[in-house]
Amino acid sequence: MTRFLLIAAMFAACSSAAAASCPGNADALGTERVMTVDVATTPRVGRKHFPVTLPLAAKEVVLTFDDGPWPGTTDQILDALRKECVKATFFMLGRSAASWPAIAKRVADAGHTVGHHTYSHPLLRFMSEKSAEAEIDRGIAAIEAAAGHPGNVAAFFRFPGFASSPALLALAEKRGMVVFGADAWASDWNPMSADQQLRLILERIEASHGGIVLFHDTKKQTAAMLPGFLRALKHRGFRVVHVVPAAGKRSVADLLRRSW
């Protein structure tokens, strides 16, 4: 019991410190801590797809967004995250980053982690390995160019449609890329109101006790729902963890120079 109280006090202190450091919002959700993710220890994470996930405590969440950047919705999401001083991970499409580089750079410049989601969102397991490699590399190049400089981009990857294969997973690990699945998602690819989506994702993260949460920053309902979701996380005692690549590891630019 004493140990539980000490842990609870530690988390409360972290949350208070995060909120206190958020300009203009003393009651902000904040980002509780930063977690380094290294392919050597966690090459694949997310229990919806793999046996293990990130080493998170109960009620810790990692917020992730796929398919952007997108005009309007990504900007709204960035505004909501900034207001609450929350950091997230954006798994971008290369074609979207190339189309709207200013938004991609805004994501990176705000201190969010930028990951990869291919160039044009094909289901890679139905392609040849050579074609899949070319699709991934094209996405890496476009995203890195849009984000502004190599330090903005992490060697994190999410398969479109979670359509991986053993061979592609092994190749991603060989190239030093951490593959992200998810522990809970909002199903925001389905039409629903922002209120419906909010209720759904809160039910799911309560059931999963936190974890890696998947949204799409291309969806209007997600952008509209996010401010209420962040406030609900605060009121329900959830805490946000920001994932970043291990320091000193091979840069994403180097990934383009490595053979599969």
Backbone as CSV, one residue per row, in Angstrom:
resi,resn,N_x,N_y,N_z,CA_x,CA_y,CA_z,C_x,C_y,C_z
1,MET,0.835,-1.202,0.000,0.000,0.000,0.000,0.872,1.256,0.000
2,THR,1.943,1.218,0.817,2.847,2.367,0.877,3.499,2.607,-0.475
3,ARG,3.890,1.492,-1.144,4.525,1.621,-2.455,3.542,2.219,-3.459
4,PHE,2.291,1.787,-3.406,1.274,2.335,-4.302,1.106,3.827,-4.089
5,LEU,1.082,4.263,-2.835,0.922,5.683,-2.537,2.111,6.490,-3.037
6,LEU,3.308,5.909,-2.935,4.497,6.606,-3.417,4.457,6.777,-4.926
7,ILE,4.027,5.707,-5.638,3.930,5.782,-7.096,2.883,6.803,-7.496
8,ALA,1.737,6.785,-6.806,0.668,7.745,-7.111,1.145,9.176,-6.889
9,ALA,1.888,9.382,-5.816,2.401,10.725,-5.525,3.394,11.172,-6.589
10,MET,4.219,10.222,-7.069,5.194,10.545,-8.105,4.494,10.977,-9.388
11,PHE,3.464,10.233,-9.804,2.730,10.580,-11.014,2.004,11.908,-10.850
12,ALA,1.461,12.154,-9.665,0.774,13.423,-9.419,1.749,14.586,-9.527
13,ALA,2.956,14.392,-8.997,3.967,15.452,-9.069,4.378,15.720,-10.501
14,CYS,4.529,14.620,-11.311,4.891,14.781,-12.718,3.814,15.532,-13.467
15,SER,2.544,15.175,-13.212,1.434,15.825,-13.897,1.344,17.293,-13.511
16,SER,1.562,17.590,-12.235,1.514,18.983,-11.783,2.620,19.797,-12.430
17,ALA,3.804,19.203,-12.526,4.926,19.903,-13.141,4.654,20.162,-14.614
18,ALA,4.058,19.152,-15.304,3.749,19.317,-16.725,2.758,20.442,-16.928
19,ALA,1.719,20.490,-16.100,0.704,21.529,-16.226,1.293,22.901,-15.902
20,ALA,2.121,22.965,-14.871,2.681,24.247,-14.448,3.573,24.851,-15.519
21,SER,4.151,24.001,-16.397,5.064,24.499,-17.412,4.355,24.818,-18.723
22,CYS,3.026,24.811,-18.720,2.270,25.068,-19.945,1.794,26.522,-19.936
23,PRO,2.391,27.389,-20.730,2.036,28.812,-20.704,0.565,29.047,-21.005
24,GLY,-0.075,29.812,-20.146,-1.459,30.193,-20.366,-2.484,29.154,-20.022
25,ASN,-2.049,27.999,-19.508,-2.996,26.940,-19.160,-2.488,26.187,-17.937
26,ALA,-2.810,26.702,-16.777,-2.328,26.103,-15.532,-2.930,24.733,-15.282
27,ASP,-4.062,24.431,-15.934,-4.730,23.139,-15.753,-4.510,22.232,-16.954
28,ALA,-3.423,22.436,-17.691,-3.162,21.656,-18.898,-2.927,20.187,-18.581
29,LEU,-3.253,19.355,-19.545,-2.929,17.925,-19.446,-1.420,17.737,-19.409
30,GLY,-0.708,18.382,-20.324,0.746,18.300,-20.357,1.247,16.958,-20.850
31,THR,2.547,16.895,-21.038,3.228,15.649,-21.382,3.989,15.186,-20.160
32,GLU,3.619,14.020,-19.665,4.185,13.546,-18.399,5.672,13.246,-18.504
33,ARG,6.059,12.534,-19.567,7.463,12.142,-19.691,7.771,11.792,-21.138
34,VAL,9.055,11.657,-21.419,9.540,11.276,-22.741,10.105,9.869,-22.646
35,MET,9.728,9.016,-23.591,10.229,7.640,-23.624,11.065,7.432,-24.886
36,THR,12.278,6.957,-24.692,13.138,6.609,-25.820,12.777,5.209,-26.313
37,VAL,12.573,5.097,-27.625,12.197,3.815,-28.225,13.304,3.389,-29.182
38,ASP,13.834,2.205,-28.949,15.008,1.722,-29.677,14.658,0.389,-30.344
39,VAL,14.995,0.251,-31.614,14.702,-0.979,-32.345,15.397,-2.186,-31.713
40,ALA,16.484,-1.970,-30.998,17.202,-3.086,-30.385,16.398,-3.757,-29.279
41,THR,15.534,-2.998,-28.614,14.755,-3.555,-27.500,13.272,-3.684,-27.824
42,THR,12.749,-2.796,-28.674,11.330,-2.839,-29.019,11.165,-2.650,-30.528
43,PRO,11.479,-3.678,-31.314,11.390,-3.535,-32.769,9.961,-3.424,-33.285
44,ARG,8.992,-3.988,-32.539,7.586,-3.960,-32.942,6.735,-3.795,-31.701
45,VAL,5.791,-2.853,-31.722,4.989,-2.567,-30.537,3.529,-2.345,-30.920
46,GLY,2.639,-2.648,-29.977,1.211,-2.453,-30.176,0.477,-3.779,-30.157
47,ARG,-0.305,-4.039,-29.108,-0.892,-5.367,-28.913,-2.037,-5.704,-29.858
48,LYS,-2.523,-4.719,-30.625,-3.507,-5.050,-31.653,-2.875,-5.879,-32.768
49,HIS,-1.529,-5.849,-32.835,-0.849,-6.499,-33.952,0.309,-7.386,-33.534
50,PHE,0.897,-7.113,-32.367,2.084,-7.821,-31.938,1.913,-8.304,-30.499
51,PRO,2.756,-9.237,-30.045,2.603,-9.765,-28.679,2.919,-8.759,-27.578
52,VAL,3.673,-7.715,-27.900,4.110,-6.770,-26.863,3.790,-5.342,-27.292
53,THR,3.852,-4.441,-26.328,3.714,-3.023,-26.615,4.785,-2.258,-25.859
54,LEU,4.696,-0.955,-25.865,5.665,-0.144,-25.138,5.541,-0.377,-23.631
55,PRO,6.628,-0.218,-22.879,6.581,-0.430,-21.424,5.941,0.761,-20.704
56,LEU,4.643,0.904,-20.878,3.897,1.999,-20.268,3.251,1.548,-18.972
57,ALA,3.086,2.480,-18.055,2.334,2.206,-16.835,0.840,2.279,-17.145
58,ALA,0.030,1.779,-16.231,-1.418,1.889,-16.398,-1.812,3.359,-16.524
59,LYS,-2.714,3.627,-17.443,-3.241,4.969,-17.708,-2.220,5.909,-18.337
60,GLU,-1.174,5.350,-18.926,-0.289,6.140,-19.769,-0.667,5.910,-21.227
61,VAL,-0.704,6.981,-22.016,-1.060,6.873,-23.424,-0.004,7.532,-24.297
62,VAL,0.180,6.976,-25.478,0.987,7.572,-26.538,0.017,7.911,-27.655
63,LEU,-0.076,9.178,-28.023,-1.019,9.629,-29.037,-0.348,9.622,-30.406
64,THR,-0.985,8.961,-31.376,-0.432,8.882,-32.726,-1.504,9.250,-33.745
65,PHE,-1.045,9.848,-34.851,-1.933,10.298,-35.919,-1.372,9.834,-37.262
66,ASP,-2.233,9.251,-38.095,-1.820,8.723,-39.387,-2.363,9.550,-40.550
67,ASP,-1.685,9.427,-41.694,-2.149,9.831,-43.028,-1.968,11.304,-43.372
68,GLY,-1.594,12.146,-42.425,-1.414,13.550,-42.732,-0.048,13.803,-43.353
69,PRO,0.297,15.097,-43.444,-0.486,16.257,-42.989,-1.629,16.570,-43.948
70,TRP,-2.629,17.285,-43.407,-3.803,17.629,-44.207,-4.254,19.037,-43.846
71,PRO,-4.542,19.870,-44.845,-4.955,21.252,-44.548,-6.195,21.297,-43.668
72,GLY,-6.185,22.179,-42.714,-7.329,22.380,-41.836,-7.316,21.449,-40.648
73,THR,-7.454,20.152,-40.885,-7.579,19.220,-39.756,-6.272,19.069,-38.983
74,THR,-5.145,18.932,-39.684,-3.866,18.826,-38.972,-3.585,20.097,-38.188
75,ASP,-3.893,21.238,-38.772,-3.695,22.504,-38.064,-4.554,22.579,-36.799
76,GLN,-5.818,22.147,-36.889,-6.682,22.139,-35.709,-6.123,21.217,-34.628
77,ILE,-5.637,20.073,-35.050,-5.076,19.115,-34.090,-3.831,19.681,-33.428
78,LEU,-2.979,20.316,-34.204,-1.781,20.940,-33.630,-2.150,22.035,-32.637
79,ASP,-3.178,22.811,-32.945,-3.622,23.857,-32.021,-4.106,23.253,-30.705
80,ALA,-4.871,22.163,-30.786,-5.385,21.518,-29.577,-4.247,20.941,-28.740
81,LEU,-3.288,20.313,-29.388,-2.145,19.750,-28.665,-1.311,20.850,-28.017
82,ARG,-1.116,21.953,-28.737,-0.331,23.066,-28.178,-1.008,23.658,-26.956
83,LYS,-2.324,23.814,-27.008,-3.047,24.396,-25.875,-2.869,23.565,-24.614
84,GLU,-2.795,22.245,-24.768,-2.641,21.356,-23.616,-1.193,20.959,-23.371
85,CYS,-0.256,21.504,-24.165,1.172,21.173,-24.049,1.414,19.665,-24.112
86,VAL,0.802,19.055,-25.116,0.893,17.613,-25.326,1.692,17.344,-26.601
87,LYS,2.570,16.357,-26.529,3.342,15.941,-27.698,2.803,14.607,-28.218
88,ALA,2.820,14.464,-29.543,2.285,13.274,-30.186,3.234,12.813,-31.275
89,THR,2.866,11.714,-31.937,3.639,11.179,-33.059,2.754,11.162,-34.295
90,PHE,3.273,11.693,-35.394,2.525,11.788,-36.647,3.171,10.873,-37.686
91,PHE,2.463,9.826,-38.082,2.935,8.922,-39.124,2.434,9.456,-40.462
92,MET,3.315,10.172,-41.157,2.919,10.912,-42.352,3.013,10.072,-43.613
93,LEU,2.187,10.435,-44.589,2.328,9.935,-45.948,3.251,10.865,-46.721
94,GLY,4.130,10.294,-47.504,5.047,11.114,-48.275,4.345,12.041,-49.246
95,ARG,3.278,11.560,-49.898,2.587,12.407,-50.869,1.908,13.587,-50.192
96,SER,1.413,13.383,-48.966,0.782,14.483,-48.240,1.819,15.490,-47.774
97,ALA,2.956,14.987,-47.282,4.026,15.895,-46.856,4.553,16.703,-48.038
98,ALA,4.658,16.054,-49.218,5.129,16.764,-50.404,4.115,17.803,-50.870
99,SER,2.837,17.519,-50.678,1.791,18.451,-51.107,1.664,19.638,-50.160
100,TRP,1.873,19.407,-48.860,1.712,20.464,-47.864,2.922,20.503,-46.931
101,PRO,4.083,20.863,-47.489,5.310,20.830,-46.676,5.291,21.800,-45.504
102,ALA,4.587,22.924,-45.628,4.551,23.876,-44.516,3.873,23.267,-43.295
103,ILE,2.849,22.444,-43.525,2.167,21.795,-42.396,3.058,20.711,-41.807
104,ALA,3.732,19.954,-42.672,4.657,18.929,-42.181,5.747,19.560,-41.323
105,LYS,6.263,20.677,-41.785,7.315,21.355,-41.019,6.763,21.915,-39.711
106,ARG,5.518,22.381,-39.728,4.918,22.877,-38.489,4.828,21.759,-37.453
107,VAL,4.469,20.566,-37.895,4.412,19.418,-36.977,5.779,19.197,-36.337
108,ALA,6.802,19.113,-37.174,8.148,18.841,-36.671,8.676,19.979,-35.809
109,ASP,8.457,21.209,-36.234,8.975,22.357,-35.498,8.299,22.522,-34.136
110,ALA,7.088,21.978,-33.996,6.404,22.038,-32.702,6.929,21.002,-31.714
111,GLY,7.863,20.168,-32.156,8.468,19.196,-31.257,7.794,17.847,-31.238
112,HIS,6.827,17.631,-32.126,6.202,16.319,-32.226,7.139,15.372,-32.973
113,THR,6.970,14.082,-32.744,7.756,13.089,-33.458,7.107,12.817,-34.807
114,VAL,7.917,12.775,-35.843,7.441,12.475,-37.193,7.901,11.080,-37.576
115,GLY,6.945,10.218,-37.915,7.241,8.874,-38.378,6.757,8.681,-39.804
116,HIS,6.845,7.449,-40.290,6.598,7.154,-41.700,5.423,6.200,-41.883
117,HIS,4.701,6.408,-42.996,3.502,5.613,-43.292,3.434,5.322,-44.794
118,THR,4.594,5.252,-45.448,4.788,5.069,-46.888,4.539,6.367,-47.650
119,TYR,4.643,6.288,-48.971,4.392,7.469,-49.804,2.911,7.620,-50.134
120,SER,2.255,6.533,-50.541,0.892,6.661,-51.055,-0.118,5.697,-50.440
121,HIS,0.259,5.040,-49.329,-0.666,4.202,-48.553,-1.088,2.901,-49.248
122,PRO,-0.216,2.196,-49.952,-0.595,0.877,-50.461,-0.489,-0.171,-49.351
123,LEU,-1.118,-1.315,-49.558,-0.988,-2.437,-48.627,0.260,-3.219,-49.034
124,LEU,1.311,-3.053,-48.269,2.633,-3.506,-48.693,2.753,-5.012,-48.792
125,ARG,2.016,-5.756,-47.990,2.198,-7.204,-48.028,1.710,-7.823,-49.343
126,PHE,0.958,-7.059,-50.133,0.489,-7.553,-51.424,1.386,-7.096,-52.572
127,MET,2.524,-6.490,-52.224,3.482,-6.027,-53.232,4.743,-6.882,-53.163
128,SER,5.535,-6.835,-54.196,6.848,-7.474,-54.131,7.709,-6.717,-53.125
129,GLU,8.709,-7.386,-52.588,9.589,-6.721,-51.626,10.291,-5.527,-52.261
130,LYS,10.678,-5.666,-53.517,11.353,-4.563,-54.203,10.422,-3.362,-54.335
131,SER,9.159,-3.599,-54.689,8.200,-2.499,-54.827,7.883,-1.889,-53.471
132,ALA,7.769,-2.731,-52.451,7.502,-2.225,-51.104,8.665,-1.356,-50.627
133,GLU,9.890,-1.804,-50.895,11.078,-1.020,-50.523,11.062,0.341,-51.192
134,ALA,10.739,0.365,-52.483,10.721,1.631,-53.219,9.646,2.566,-52.678
135,GLU,8.504,2.011,-52.313,7.401,2.810,-51.761,7.787,3.421,-50.417
136,ILE,8.417,2.645,-49.559,8.848,3.135,-48.249,9.927,4.211,-48.413
137,ASP,10.907,3.943,-49.260,12.000,4.902,-49.447,11.504,6.211,-50.044
138,ARG,10.553,6.132,-50.962,9.999,7.356,-51.544,9.299,8.180,-50.462
139,GLY,8.601,7.504,-49.566,7.948,8.208,-48.464,8.945,8.842,-47.517
140,ILE,9.996,8.102,-47.181,11.032,8.641,-46.292,11.636,9.911,-46.869
141,ALA,11.975,9.873,-48.151,12.613,11.025,-48.787,11.695,12.240,-48.799
142,ALA,10.418,12.026,-49.120,9.473,13.147,-49.197,9.211,13.752,-47.831
143,ILE,9.076,12.912,-46.830,8.773,13.408,-45.490,9.968,14.144,-44.913
144,GLU,11.149,13.585,-45.096,12.329,14.247,-44.554,12.554,15.597,-45.219
145,ALA,12.314,15.678,-46.525,12.481,16.950,-47.228,11.480,17.980,-46.725
146,ALA,10.256,17.558,-46.479,9.220,18.487,-46.036,9.428,18.921,-44.596
147,ALA,9.910,18.016,-43.749,10.050,18.321,-42.328,11.152,19.327,-42.055
148,GLY,12.074,19.489,-42.970,13.046,20.569,-42.822,14.468,20.143,-42.578
149,HIS,14.681,19.153,-41.732,16.038,18.666,-41.498,15.953,17.276,-40.884
150,PRO,17.000,16.447,-41.024,16.933,15.054,-40.604,16.592,14.858,-39.138
151,GLY,16.998,15.775,-38.276,16.741,15.609,-36.852,15.280,15.657,-36.475
152,ASN,14.439,16.147,-37.382,13.009,16.217,-37.107,12.294,14.889,-37.281
153,VAL,12.939,13.923,-37.929,12.246,12.719,-38.370,12.817,11.487,-37.680
154,ALA,11.932,10.616,-37.198,12.345,9.414,-36.476,12.237,8.183,-37.365
155,ALA,13.021,7.173,-37.048,12.958,5.898,-37.760,11.832,5.046,-37.175
156,PHE,10.625,5.605,-37.173,9.417,4.916,-36.732,8.537,4.697,-37.955
157,PHE,7.913,3.527,-38.038,7.127,3.188,-39.228,5.835,2.490,-38.821
158,ARG,4.757,2.825,-39.537,3.491,2.110,-39.359,3.014,1.640,-40.737
159,PHE,2.735,0.361,-40.851,2.250,-0.199,-42.106,0.836,0.289,-42.401
160,PRO,0.570,0.782,-43.605,-0.806,1.110,-43.979,-1.707,-0.123,-43.848
161,GLY,-2.844,0.062,-43.206,-3.747,-1.061,-43.006,-3.164,-2.159,-42.148
162,PHE,-2.036,-1.889,-41.491,-1.313,-2.877,-40.673,-0.968,-4.118,-41.502
163,ALA,-0.817,-3.927,-42.818,-0.583,-5.035,-43.742,0.908,-5.325,-43.848
164,SER,1.444,-5.913,-42.787,2.853,-6.300,-42.764,2.979,-7.761,-43.203
165,SER,4.205,-8.207,-43.279,4.508,-9.615,-43.534,5.766,-9.942,-42.746
166,PRO,6.011,-11.206,-42.444,7.242,-11.548,-41.720,8.500,-11.030,-42.413
167,ALA,8.523,-11.121,-43.733,9.713,-10.666,-44.457,9.892,-9.155,-44.334
168,LEU,8.807,-8.398,-44.478,8.913,-6.941,-44.381,9.214,-6.496,-42.956
169,LEU,8.676,-7.188,-41.966,8.997,-6.861,-40.575,10.479,-7.088,-40.301
170,ALA,11.011,-8.180,-40.806,12.435,-8.466,-40.615,13.297,-7.422,-41.310
171,LEU,12.883,-6.993,-42.495,13.654,-6.001,-43.224,13.600,-4.633,-42.542
172,ALA,12.427,-4.278,-42.009,12.320,-3.017,-41.274,13.245,-3.024,-40.059
173,GLU,13.270,-4.137,-39.347,14.148,-4.238,-38.179,15.617,-4.151,-38.594
174,LYS,15.970,-4.778,-39.693,17.347,-4.732,-40.184,17.770,-3.302,-40.489
175,ARG,16.835,-2.509,-40.978,17.149,-1.123,-41.316,17.042,-0.183,-40.114
176,GLY,16.724,-0.716,-38.958,16.699,0.105,-37.754,15.407,0.851,-37.531
177,MET,14.309,0.375,-38.133,13.026,1.061,-38.007,12.121,0.337,-37.011
178,VAL,11.624,1.073,-36.021,10.653,0.531,-35.070,9.281,0.541,-35.736
179,VAL,8.604,-0.598,-35.743,7.278,-0.714,-36.354,6.217,-0.541,-35.274
180,PHE,5.332,0.416,-35.487,4.258,0.702,-34.534,2.943,0.104,-35.008
181,GLY,2.307,-0.638,-34.112,0.911,-0.989,-34.268,0.104,-0.034,-33.398
182,ALA,-0.841,-0.573,-32.648,-1.639,0.242,-31.735,-2.203,-0.656,-30.644
183,ASP,-2.594,-0.036,-29.542,-3.297,-0.740,-28.466,-4.776,-0.390,-28.435
184,ALA,-5.132,0.752,-29.008,-6.536,1.189,-29.083,-6.654,2.164,-30.239
185,TRP,-7.814,2.150,-30.895,-8.033,3.124,-31.965,-9.447,3.642,-31.922
186,ALA,-9.635,4.780,-32.564,-10.922,5.477,-32.512,-11.861,5.062,-33.631
187,SER,-11.397,4.182,-34.537,-12.198,3.788,-35.709,-12.673,5.023,-36.467
188,ASP,-11.831,6.037,-36.542,-12.264,7.292,-37.162,-12.278,7.229,-38.678
189,TRP,-11.977,6.066,-39.244,-12.193,5.862,-40.680,-13.680,5.627,-40.971
190,ASN,-14.476,5.391,-39.927,-15.923,5.234,-40.073,-16.624,6.560,-39.809
191,PRO,-17.676,6.879,-40.576,-18.420,8.109,-40.311,-19.095,8.068,-38.949
192,MET,-18.903,9.109,-38.166,-19.567,9.257,-36.874,-19.385,10.698,-36.427
193,SER,-20.181,11.100,-35.454,-20.031,12.460,-34.938,-18.834,12.523,-34.008
194,ALA,-18.393,13.734,-33.735,-17.277,13.917,-32.799,-17.635,13.378,-31.420
195,ASP,-18.874,13.577,-30.984,-19.299,13.074,-29.672,-19.302,11.552,-29.634
196,GLN,-19.761,10.924,-30.717,-19.749,9.463,-30.777,-18.327,8.936,-30.725
197,GLN,-17.446,9.582,-31.445,-16.057,9.147,-31.454,-15.417,9.330,-30.086
198,LEU,-15.727,10.414,-29.425,-15.172,10.656,-28.095,-15.598,9.561,-27.122
199,ARG,-16.869,9.224,-27.129,-17.349,8.164,-26.230,-16.677,6.833,-26.554
200,LEU,-16.531,6.544,-27.837,-15.952,5.273,-28.247,-14.503,5.142,-27.815
201,ILE,-13.689,6.155,-28.081,-12.274,6.033,-27.752,-12.043,6.053,-26.242
202,LEU,-12.856,6.788,-25.508,-12.702,6.762,-24.052,-13.042,5.381,-23.491
203,GLU,-14.079,4.756,-24.013,-14.408,3.391,-23.586,-13.249,2.441,-23.882
204,ARG,-12.650,2.603,-25.034,-11.593,1.675,-25.442,-10.308,1.865,-24.647
205,ILE,-9.937,3.103,-24.361,-8.691,3.276,-23.592,-8.902,2.936,-22.122
206,GLU,-10.115,3.062,-21.630,-10.387,2.582,-20.273,-10.237,1.063,-20.240
207,ALA,-10.726,0.390,-21.273,-10.636,-1.069,-21.323,-9.197,-1.548,-21.485
208,SER,-8.399,-0.803,-22.271,-7.006,-1.203,-22.497,-6.056,-0.655,-21.438
209,HIS,-6.579,0.203,-20.549,-5.775,0.846,-19.489,-4.684,1.735,-20.076
210,GLY,-4.964,2.317,-21.245,-3.988,3.197,-21.880,-3.338,2.525,-23.073
211,GLY,-2.114,2.928,-23.389,-1.383,2.331,-24.500,-1.238,3.280,-25.677
212,ILE,-0.850,2.716,-26.813,-0.676,3.476,-28.049,-2.051,3.689,-28.674
213,VAL,-2.426,4.948,-28.863,-3.757,5.282,-29.379,-3.622,5.795,-30.809
214,LEU,-4.452,5.274,-31.700,-4.378,5.618,-33.111,-5.547,6.494,-33.544
215,PHE,-5.202,7.656,-34.125,-6.160,8.547,-34.776,-5.673,8.830,-36.194
216,HIS,-6.489,9.578,-36.949,-6.091,10.072,-38.274,-6.267,11.590,-38.283
217,ASP,-5.185,12.298,-38.563,-5.290,13.765,-38.547,-5.889,14.321,-39.833
218,THR,-6.377,13.437,-40.695,-7.097,13.850,-41.903,-8.608,13.933,-41.670
219,LYS,-9.084,13.535,-40.505,-10.520,13.406,-40.264,-11.072,14.609,-39.491
220,LYS,-12.138,15.211,-40.038,-12.751,16.363,-39.381,-13.312,16.002,-38.016
221,GLN,-13.881,14.814,-37.885,-14.467,14.421,-36.607,-13.389,14.273,-35.531
222,THR,-12.205,13.825,-35.933,-11.098,13.698,-34.978,-10.609,15.067,-34.540
223,ALA,-10.464,15.973,-35.491,-10.031,17.329,-35.144,-11.028,18.000,-34.214
224,ALA,-12.316,17.792,-34.458,-13.344,18.395,-33.607,-13.404,17.744,-32.228
225,MET,-13.108,16.458,-32.175,-13.194,15.705,-30.930,-12.002,15.914,-30.014
226,LEU,-10.832,16.237,-30.579,-9.582,16.185,-29.812,-9.557,17.088,-28.576
227,PRO,-9.988,18.358,-28.638,-9.942,19.161,-27.405,-10.698,18.517,-26.239
228,GLY,-11.884,17.985,-26.506,-12.643,17.322,-25.455,-11.970,16.048,-24.979
229,PHE,-11.334,15.343,-25.904,-10.622,14.120,-25.538,-9.457,14.419,-24.600
230,LEU,-8.683,15.442,-24.913,-7.550,15.792,-24.057,-8.005,16.212,-22.663
231,ARG,-9.100,16.944,-22.586,-9.635,17.329,-21.277,-10.130,16.092,-20.519
232,ALA,-10.756,15.157,-21.239,-11.245,13.936,-20.599,-10.085,13.094,-20.063
233,LEU,-8.970,13.058,-20.811,-7.797,12.345,-20.307,-7.347,12.933,-18.978
234,LYS,-7.297,14.244,-18.912,-6.890,14.923,-17.674,-7.825,14.566,-16.529
235,HIS,-9.110,14.658,-16.759,-10.093,14.426,-15.685,-10.142,12.967,-15.251
236,ARG,-9.796,12.047,-16.159,-9.835,10.618,-15.826,-8.499,10.084,-15.325
237,GLY,-7.513,10.948,-15.200,-6.235,10.543,-14.624,-5.275,9.872,-15.587
238,PHE,-5.503,10.024,-16.898,-4.546,9.500,-17.867,-3.385,10.477,-18.036
239,ARG,-2.238,9.938,-18.468,-1.042,10.745,-18.645,-0.442,10.466,-20.024
240,VAL,0.114,11.492,-20.638,0.647,11.373,-21.992,2.156,11.159,-21.952
241,VAL,2.613,10.186,-22.734,4.036,9.899,-22.906,4.414,10.219,-24.348
242,HIS,5.513,10.941,-24.515,6.010,11.295,-25.841,7.128,10.340,-26.209
243,VAL,6.999,9.646,-27.339,8.028,8.693,-27.765,8.979,9.353,-28.752
244,VAL,10.268,9.082,-28.567,11.317,9.638,-29.418,12.327,8.542,-29.720
245,PRO,13.106,8.673,-30.812,14.127,7.667,-31.118,15.310,7.774,-30.179
246,ALA,16.038,6.674,-30.058,17.223,6.654,-29.208,18.259,7.633,-29.740
247,ALA,18.872,8.381,-28.859,19.888,9.362,-29.245,21.105,8.645,-29.835
248,GLY,21.660,9.273,-30.841,22.881,8.729,-31.418,22.677,7.586,-32.376
249,LYS,21.391,7.220,-32.644,21.151,6.136,-33.576,21.225,6.651,-35.012
250,ARG,21.287,5.736,-35.928,21.379,6.073,-37.344,20.207,6.956,-37.757
251,SER,20.465,8.002,-38.503,19.420,8.921,-38.915,18.557,8.306,-40.005
252,VAL,17.393,8.891,-40.202,16.495,8.400,-41.243,17.135,8.573,-42.618
253,ALA,17.921,9.619,-42.808,18.609,9.801,-44.084,19.486,8.592,-44.389
254,ASP,20.097,8.029,-43.353,20.934,6.854,-43.568,20.114,5.653,-44.010
255,LEU,18.847,5.603,-43.610,18.007,4.475,-43.996,17.894,4.370,-45.514
256,LEU,17.933,5.517,-46.175,17.819,5.533,-47.629,19.076,4.977,-48.304
257,ARG,20.158,4.943,-47.554,21.417,4.467,-48.127,21.707,3.009,-47.756
258,ARG,20.783,2.404,-47.010,20.996,1.022,-46.594,20.179,0.092,-47.483
259,SER,20.765,-1.017,-47.824,20.038,-1.989,-48.648,19.132,-2.832,-47.763
260,TRP,18.035,-3.266,-48.360,17.102,-4.140,-47.640,17.618,-5.570,-47.719
